[in-house]
Amino acid sequence: MSSPDRLVMMANQIALAFAAQGEDRAVPQIADHIVAFWDPRMRAQIDAHVAAGGEGLHPLAAKALAKILAAAA
């Protein structure tokens, strides 16, 4: 499994863990988790994956990552 695939899997697992709370609560919590626990190299790799289309990301993970990117801009 390549690194982007592994990061997609990890982001999707986080999204699934928070999904039961509903999108409005889950997306910020997913974003907070990624910001708090992923190192900068992981974040840079997933950011590049999102910029390339974000293939395979759970919709909640994709929204959380978009929120992180928007906050960084």
N, CA, C and O of each residue as an XYZ file, in Angstrom:
292
protein
N       0.850     -1.181      0.000
C       0.000      0.000      0.000
C       0.890      1.237      0.000
O       1.767      1.382      0.851
N       0.658      2.120     -0.955
C       1.463      3.335     -1.028
C       1.065      4.295      0.083
O       0.005      4.150      0.692
N       1.915      5.266      0.339
C       1.681      6.206      1.427
C       0.354      6.963      1.284
O      -0.392      7.047      2.260
N       0.027      7.524      0.095
C      -1.278      8.194     -0.004
C      -2.441      7.238      0.276
O      -3.430      7.632      0.894
N      -2.326      5.987     -0.175
C      -3.393      5.022      0.090
C      -3.546      4.783      1.586
O      -4.661      4.686      2.099
N      -2.427      4.690      2.274
C      -2.476      4.473      3.725
C      -3.093      5.683      4.429
O      -3.890      5.529      5.355
N      -2.723      6.873      3.990
C      -3.281      8.080      4.605
C      -4.775      8.209      4.320
O      -5.542      8.638      5.183
N      -5.183      7.840      3.115
C      -6.617      7.835      2.788
C      -7.341      6.855      3.707
O      -8.402      7.174      4.243
N      -6.776      5.674      3.887
C      -7.387      4.687      4.769
C      -7.501      5.241      6.197
O      -8.531      5.082      6.852
N      -6.440      5.888      6.664
C      -6.466      6.446      8.019
C      -7.503      7.561      8.139
O      -8.252      7.606      9.115
N      -7.551      8.453      7.165
C      -8.534      9.543      7.188
C      -9.951      8.984      7.151
O     -10.841      9.491      7.833
N     -10.155      7.953      6.364
C     -11.480      7.332      6.285
C     -11.858      6.664      7.596
O     -13.024      6.706      7.989
N     -10.906      6.049      8.278
C     -11.191      5.438      9.578
C     -11.603      6.497     10.588
O     -12.531      6.290     11.370
N     -10.914      7.630     10.570
C     -11.275      8.732     11.465
C     -12.684      9.221     11.133
O     -13.497      9.442     12.031
N     -12.967      9.387      9.846
C     -14.294      9.843      9.421
C     -15.377      8.878      9.887
O     -16.420      9.307     10.380
N     -15.141      7.598      9.738
C     -16.138      6.609     10.158
C     -16.342      6.624     11.672
O     -17.449      6.383     12.154
N     -15.284      6.904     12.414
C     -15.400      6.962     13.871
C     -16.307      8.106     14.323
O     -16.992      7.993     15.340
N     -16.313      9.199     13.576
C     -17.114     10.367     13.950
C     -18.435     10.471     13.181
O     -19.272     11.307     13.523
N     -18.638      9.663     12.174
C     -19.789      9.784     11.272
C     -21.129      9.721     11.983
O     -22.066     10.410     11.581
N     -21.244      8.917     13.024
C     -22.522      8.756     13.719
C     -22.994     10.059     14.365
O     -24.171     10.190     14.699
N     -22.099     11.010     14.542
C     -22.468     12.282     15.164
C     -23.133     13.249     14.189
O     -23.606     14.313     14.589
N     -23.169     12.884     12.936
C     -23.738     13.765     11.921
C     -22.674     14.695     11.367
O     -21.692     15.017     12.035
N     -22.893     15.119     10.130
C     -21.890     15.903      9.420
C     -21.488     17.181     10.146
O     -20.300     17.496     10.216
N     -22.450     17.925     10.688
C     -22.131     19.209     11.317
C     -21.172     19.078     12.493
O     -20.349     19.964     12.721
N     -21.268     17.994     13.232
C     -20.362     17.773     14.360
C     -19.125     16.993     13.936
O     -18.034     17.220     14.459
N     -19.291     16.080     12.995
C     -18.185     15.190     12.621
C     -17.066     15.924     11.885
O     -15.893     15.722     12.199
N     -17.400     16.756     10.929
C     -16.370     17.392     10.093
C     -15.363     18.187     10.936
O     -14.159     18.007     10.753
N     -15.807     19.061     11.854
C     -14.803     19.781     12.652
C     -13.983     18.852     13.555
O     -12.801     19.100     13.794
N     -14.607     17.795     14.051
C     -13.872     16.874     14.919
C     -12.844     16.067     14.131
O     -11.749     15.802     14.627
N     -13.187     15.682     12.923
C     -12.232     14.986     12.057
C     -11.059     15.922     11.767
O      -9.899     15.524     11.876
N     -11.364     17.162     11.399
C     -10.315     18.146     11.117
C      -9.435     18.361     12.344
O      -8.210     18.376     12.230
N     -10.043     18.525     13.508
C      -9.270     18.723     14.736
C      -8.350     17.538     15.012
O      -7.199     17.717     15.411
N      -8.859     16.335     14.801
C      -8.060     15.128     15.039
C      -6.851     15.093     14.112
O      -5.736     14.818     14.557
N      -7.062     15.366     12.844
C      -5.958     15.338     11.881
C      -4.921     16.406     12.215
O      -3.721     16.135     12.175
N      -5.365     17.599     12.540
C      -4.443     18.678     12.891
C      -3.648     18.323     14.152
O      -2.449     18.594     14.230
N      -4.309     17.726     15.123
C      -3.660     17.430     16.398
C      -2.688     16.256     16.336
O      -1.663     16.261     17.018
N      -3.006     15.247     15.520
C      -2.253     14.002     15.614
C      -1.430     13.618     14.383
O      -0.608     12.705     14.468
N      -1.620     14.271     13.269
C      -0.831     13.946     12.079
C       0.367     14.876     12.006
O       0.251     16.081     12.230
N       1.530     14.296     11.687
C       2.711     15.149     11.583
C       2.682     15.912     10.254
O       1.920     15.564      9.353
N       3.507     16.946     10.137
C       3.474     17.794      8.934
C       3.704     17.031      7.627
O       3.137     17.394      6.596
N       4.528     15.983      7.656
C       4.754     15.208      6.421
C       3.480     14.500      5.995
O       3.154     14.468      4.808
N       2.763     13.936      6.944
C       1.495     13.262      6.628
C       0.510     14.265      6.063
O      -0.158     13.998      5.063
N       0.421     15.421      6.706
C      -0.500     16.466      6.252
C      -0.151     16.924      4.845
O      -1.043     17.120      4.019
N       1.133     17.096      4.565
C       1.556     17.526      3.228
C       1.190     16.482      2.181
O       0.754     16.832      1.084
N       1.360     15.218      2.504
C       1.023     14.157      1.549
C      -0.478     14.087      1.297
O      -0.904     13.931      0.153
N      -1.289     14.200      2.355
C      -2.741     14.121      2.142
C      -3.235     15.393      1.457
O      -4.182     15.339      0.673
N      -2.610     16.536      1.739
C      -2.977     17.776      1.043
C      -2.724     17.640     -0.455
O      -3.540     18.070     -1.270
N      -1.589     17.039     -0.813
C      -1.275     16.824     -2.228
C      -2.276     15.859     -2.850
O      -2.672     16.029     -4.003
N      -2.682     14.858     -2.097
C      -3.669     13.900     -2.600
C      -5.013     14.597     -2.835
O      -5.676     14.357     -3.845
N      -5.402     15.446     -1.909
C      -6.660     16.204     -2.065
C      -6.560     17.113     -3.291
O      -7.507     17.206     -4.071
N      -5.427     17.777     -3.463
C      -5.236     18.669     -4.609
C      -5.298     17.913     -5.930
O      -5.653     18.478     -6.964
N      -4.948     16.627     -5.883
C      -4.991     15.794     -7.091
C      -6.350     15.130     -7.291
O      -6.498     14.271     -8.160
N      -7.333     15.517     -6.498
C      -8.678     14.983     -6.673
C      -9.233     14.230     -5.482
O     -10.445     14.038     -5.383
N      -8.364     13.800     -4.571
C      -8.821     13.154     -3.345
C      -9.476     11.798     -3.525
O     -10.371     11.427     -2.766
N      -9.031     11.063     -4.526
C      -9.645      9.766     -4.816
C      -9.664      8.861     -3.583
O      -8.665      8.725     -2.876
N     -10.817      8.251     -3.344
C     -10.971      7.272     -2.287
C     -11.334      7.820     -0.929
O     -11.602      7.050     -0.007
N     -11.351      9.131     -0.782
C     -11.675      9.703      0.526
C     -13.171      9.620      0.820
O     -14.005      9.886     -0.045
N     -13.487      9.252      2.039
C     -14.860      9.302      2.529
C     -15.314     10.761      2.424
O     -14.507     11.662      2.653
N     -16.572     11.017      2.088
C     -17.021     12.414      1.946
C     -16.772     13.275      3.183
O     -16.435     14.451      3.050
N     -16.928     12.719      4.371
C     -16.666     13.507      5.584
C     -15.181     13.820      5.724
O     -14.817     14.922      6.137
N     -14.329     12.872      5.388
C     -12.886     13.117      5.428
C     -12.512     14.192      4.420
O     -11.712     15.077      4.723
N     -13.083     14.120      3.228
C     -12.795     15.117      2.198
C     -13.211     16.509      2.662
O     -12.485     17.477      2.436
N     -14.366     16.620      3.305
C     -14.829     17.927      3.795
C     -13.931     18.440      4.914
O     -13.627     19.632      4.975
N     -13.509     17.547      5.793
C     -12.626     17.952      6.887
C     -11.279     18.429      6.347
O     -10.740     19.434      6.810
N     -10.744     17.710      5.372
C      -9.463     18.110      4.790
C      -9.591     19.430      4.038
O      -8.668     20.245      4.064
N     -10.715     19.652      3.370
C     -10.946     20.933      2.696
C     -11.012     22.063      3.718
O     -10.518     23.162      3.471
N     -11.624     21.787      4.865
C     -11.718     22.776      5.945
C     -10.315     23.133      6.460
O     -10.016     24.302      6.705
N      -9.463     22.117      6.621
C      -8.090     22.349      7.075
C      -7.327     23.197      6.054
O      -6.636     24.148      6.421
N      -7.457     22.848      4.774
C      -6.764     23.599      3.728
C      -7.245     25.042      3.668
O      -6.443     25.956      3.477
N      -8.545     25.252      3.827
C      -9.099     26.606      3.797
C      -8.583     27.437      4.970
O      -8.301     28.626      4.821
N      -8.464     26.810      6.126
C      -7.977     27.519      7.307
C      -6.497     27.893      7.155
O      -6.049     28.904      7.696
N      -5.748     27.079      6.420
C      -4.320     27.335      6.236
C      -4.055     28.395      5.174
O      -2.963     28.962      5.125
N      -5.033     28.666      4.331
C      -4.837     29.608      3.232
C      -4.934     31.057      3.670
O      -4.790     31.961      2.847
